[in-house]
Each structure stands twice: as structure tokens, then as C-alpha cells.
Amino acid sequence: MVVGGIDTTIPLFQKLLNEPDILSGDYDIHWLENWAKRQKGEG
């Protein structure tokens, strides 16, 4: 038997809270998309 919880976005928010741009407020509407591409090695 496997008992699991619900999926959350908490790990994403924990990563984002370590990003200097987020902490300084230096981000725009495209920041998250570009960040995600960099995480995948696409940019």
C-alpha cells in the first residue's frame, strides 16, 4: 500500500526565495519563464 500526500508548489517557492533577483525585487513578467528555461539548461 502506498499513501501519499497532495502535490504542492512549496519546493518551487523555496527555490525562488533563494534567488537574488526575487529577494531584491528585480524581476519582471518574463522572469519566471526565463528562470525555468535556465533550470532546464535551455538558456
Summary of the structure (lengths in Angstrom):
residues: 43
radius of gyration: 13.8
end to end distance: 41.1
largest distance: 46.3
contacts: 56
relative contact order: 0.11
helix: 51%
strand: 0%
